[in-house]
């Protein structure tokens, strides 16, 4: 949510997200904030990728870099400290009998309030693809079940569909900024888990990327998410292989 801090961390540590285009887009906005010209922004992105992306080929990435430079122009960095969730909003969600529907409603609420903070004319709309929304809920559902769950929330009056045909945007009907704030969301990557954590389920933050990781009550060993743990083991095994071949040559 704080793209400025994210960009500075990315540059300092050489981090690249699973989708490099996301990183490049934010970095492009960051460089534009210094009043750089498009060709300068392009060069900065190219230098960053050359230094941090394995097997980087500037020819293959030329179109992507050019696209992100154009897409980021005249776009401002998003700098939000957190999403305020109120008592009234949580009470509405908890009246829903299904916990999975609660997670979906909570996720939609967070996205709508985030959009409101980015654009004051948003008026509680969620303009994300349904599959992206469910990815944030951390629930794996078929496309048909996704549609059924969204329709359940509509039937309950919690959301409203766009009147435009084939438009998947929805508006959240239970946003209440006047009620007491009881929860602050400062990371939008695992919104479904954020809700379960609020309900008291046990989670930790990955020591590498900070994502919420669900653990059982008897598990005191988990410190990383699966992706970071896999990368950690790959780096460890690569180091051991280098040591093995180094020792073998010295014999």
C-alpha positions in Angstrom: 0.0 0.0 0.0 3.0 2.3 0.5 4.6 2.1 -2.9 7.3 4.7 -2.1 8.6 2.6 0.8 8.2 -0.6 -1.3 10.2 0.9 -4.2 13.0 2.1 -1.9 13.2 -1.4 -0.4 13.2 -3.0 -3.8 16.1 -0.8 -5.0 18.1 -1.3 -1.8 17.7 -5.1 -1.6 17.3 -5.9 -5.3 13.9 -7.6 -4.7 11.6 -8.6 -7.6 8.1 -9.9 -7.1 6.8 -13.1 -8.7 5.4 -10.9 -11.5 8.3 -8.5 -12.4 5.9 -6.3 -14.3 4.3 -5.2 -10.9 7.7 -4.3 -9.6 8.6 -2.4 -12.8 5.4 -0.4 -12.8 5.9 0.8 -9.2 9.5 1.6 -9.8 8.6 3.6 -12.9 6.2 5.7 -10.8 8.9 6.1 -8.2 11.4 7.4 -10.8 8.8 9.7 -12.3 8.4 11.2 -8.8 11.9 12.7 -9.3 10.7 14.4 -12.5 12.7 12.0 -14.6 12.0 12.0 -18.4 10.6 8.8 -19.9 14.0 7.8 -21.4 15.7 8.2 -18.0 13.0 6.1 -16.3 13.5 3.4 -19.0 17.2 3.4 -18.3 16.7 3.1 -14.6 14.4 0.1 -15.0 16.9 -1.5 -17.5 19.8 -1.0 -15.0 17.7 -2.4 -12.2 16.8 -5.5 -14.1 20.3 -6.0 -15.4 21.6 -6.0 -11.8 18.9 -8.1 -10.2 17.0 -10.3 -12.7 18.7 -13.6 -13.5 19.5 -14.1 -17.2 18.2 -10.7 -18.0 18.0 -10.0 -21.8 17.4 -6.3 -22.5 16.2 -7.1 -26.1 13.5 -9.5 -24.9 12.4 -7.0 -22.2 12.4 -3.9 -24.3 8.7 -4.0 -25.1 7.8 -4.7 -21.5 9.9 -1.9 -20.1 8.6 0.6 -22.7 5.0 -0.4 -21.8 5.5 0.1 -18.0 7.3 3.4 -18.6 4.3 4.7 -20.6 1.7 3.1 -18.2 3.3 4.8 -15.2 3.5 8.3 -16.7 1.3 10.8 -14.9 0.5 8.2 -12.2 1.2 9.0 -8.6 2.7 6.7 -6.1 0.1 5.1 -3.7 1.1 5.9 -0.1 -1.5 4.6 2.3 -0.6 3.7 5.9 -3.5 1.3 6.4 -7.2 0.5 5.8 -9.5 1.3 8.7 -12.1 -1.3 9.4 -14.9 -0.3 11.7 -17.0 -2.1 14.3 -20.2 -1.7 12.3 -18.6 -3.2 9.2 -17.4 -6.2 11.1 -20.8 -6.7 12.8 -22.5 -6.8 9.3 -19.9 -9.4 8.1 -20.3 -11.6 11.2 -24.1 -11.8 10.7 -23.4 -13.9 7.6 -23.6 -17.6 8.6 -20.9 -18.9 6.3 -17.3 -18.1 7.4 -16.2 -18.4 3.7 -18.7 -15.8 2.7 -17.5 -13.7 5.6 -14.0 -13.9 4.2 -15.2 -12.8 0.8 -17.2 -9.9 2.2 -14.2 -8.8 4.3 -11.9 -8.9 1.2 -14.4 -6.9 -0.9 -14.7 -4.4 1.9 -10.9 -3.9 2.2 -10.5 -3.5 -1.6 -13.4 -1.0 -1.8 -11.9 1.1 1.0 -8.5 0.9 -0.5 -9.9 2.2 -3.8 -11.7 5.0 -2.0 -8.4 6.1 -0.5 -6.6 6.0 -3.9 -9.5 7.8 -5.7 -12.0 9.9 -3.7 -14.5 9.5 -6.6 -14.5 5.7 -6.3 -17.6 5.5 -4.0 -17.0 1.9 -2.6 -16.5 0.2 -6.0 -14.4 -2.9 -6.4 -12.9 -3.0 -9.9 -11.0 -6.3 -9.8 -11.4 -9.6 -11.7 -13.3 -12.2 -9.7 -10.3 -14.6 -9.8 -8.0 -11.9 -8.3 -10.5 -11.2 -5.5 -10.6 -14.9 -4.6 -6.9 -15.1 -4.7 -6.8 -12.4 -2.0 -9.4 -14.4 0.1 -7.0 -17.4 0.0 -9.9 -19.7 -1.0 -9.6 -22.0 -4.0 -12.9 -22.1 -5.7 -14.1 -23.0 -9.2 -15.3 -20.2 -11.5 -18.8 -21.4 -11.0 -18.6 -21.4 -7.2 -17.0 -18.0 -7.3 -20.0 -16.7 -9.1 -22.4 -18.4 -6.7 -20.6 -16.9 -3.7 -20.7 -13.4 -5.2 -24.4 -13.8 -5.9 -25.0 -14.9 -2.3 -23.5 -11.7 -1.1 -25.7 -9.8 -3.6 -28.8 -11.6 -2.4 -27.9 -10.6 1.2 -27.7 -7.0 0.1 -24.0 -6.7 0.9 -22.9 -5.9 -2.6 -24.5 -4.6 -5.8 -23.5 -5.4 -9.4 -22.7 -2.9 -12.1 -25.6 -2.2 -14.5 -23.2 -2.4 -17.4 -23.5 -5.7 -19.2 -20.4 -8.0 -18.9 -18.9 -5.7 -16.3 -17.7 -7.6 -13.2 -17.3 -4.5 -11.0 -19.4 -4.5 -7.7 -20.0 -1.9 -5.1 -19.9 -2.7 -1.4 -23.1 -1.6 0.4 -22.0 -1.8 4.1 -19.0 0.7 4.2 -19.4 2.7 7.4 -16.6 5.2 8.1 -18.6 6.8 11.0 -18.4 3.8 13.3 -15.5 3.1 15.7 -12.3 1.8 14.1 -11.4 -1.6 15.5 -8.9 -3.0 12.9 -6.1 -1.6 10.8 -5.1 -3.5 7.7 -1.6 -2.5 6.5 -1.0 -5.4 4.1 -3.4 -6.3 1.3 -1.7 -9.5 0.1 -3.6 -12.0 2.3 -6.9 -10.4 3.1 -8.7 -13.7 3.8 -6.0 -14.6 6.3 -6.2 -11.1 7.9 -9.9 -11.8 8.6 -9.2 -15.2 10.1 -6.4 -13.7 12.2 -8.9 -11.2 13.5 -11.2 -14.1 14.5 -8.4 -15.5 16.6 -6.8 -18.2 14.3 -3.0 -18.5 14.6 -0.8 -16.9 12.0 2.8 -15.7 11.8 4.5 -13.3 9.4 7.0 -14.8 7.0 10.4 -13.7 8.2 11.5 -12.9 4.7 8.6 -11.4 2.8 6.2 -10.6 5.7 3.2 -12.5 4.3 0.8 -14.1 6.8 1.3 -17.8 7.1 -1.3 -20.1 8.7 0.1 -22.5 11.3 -1.5 -25.0 13.6 -1.3 -24.6 17.4 1.4 -27.3 17.8 3.6 -25.9 15.1 6.4 -23.7 16.5 8.9 -24.4 13.7 7.4 -22.5 10.8 9.1 -19.2 10.1 8.7 -18.7 6.4 5.9 -19.0 3.8 6.2 -22.0 1.4 7.7 -19.9 -1.5 10.3 -18.2 0.7 11.2 -21.6 2.3 11.6 -23.2 -1.1 13.9 -20.3 -2.1 15.8 -20.6 1.1 16.4 -24.3 0.6 17.5 -23.8 -3.0 20.0 -21.2 -1.9 21.2 -23.5 0.9 21.6 -26.5 -1.5 23.4 -24.3 -4.0 25.8 -23.2 -1.3 26.5 -26.8 -0.2 27.1 -27.8 -3.8 29.6 -25.0 -4.2 31.4 -26.0 -1.0 31.5 -29.6 -2.1 33.1 -28.9 -5.5 35.5 -26.4 -3.9 36.6 -29.0 -1.4 36.8 -31.7 -4.1 39.2 -29.5 -6.2 41.4 -28.8 -3.2 41.9 -32.5 -2.5 
